[in-house]
Amino acid sequence: MDERPQGGRDRLLTPGEVAALFRVDPKTVTRWAAAGRIGSIRTPGGHRRFRESEVRALLAGEAASIPEQPTAESNSLTPS
């Protein structure tokens, strides 16, 4: 699979590459994709890939649309 832009196509990033950009665990990126918070495509082998332009746009100004992981502290503050 060629991941370089050709004819206007985006470079595709792995969950690990996206995770490094957002400074989160790759499993977090996979959960975001499963929840529809970030778009992904599947390779013929079933692996997730993310369009670099969409990831860069989220980093540039729309990153607020992706919620941060809840922490143990924030979970303990939730009223029962």
Protein Blocks (a to p, Z undefined) as FASTA:
>chain_A
ZZbdeehiacdddfklmmmmnopafklmmmmmmnopaccdddfkopacddfklmmmmmmm
mmmmpccdddfklmmmpcZZ
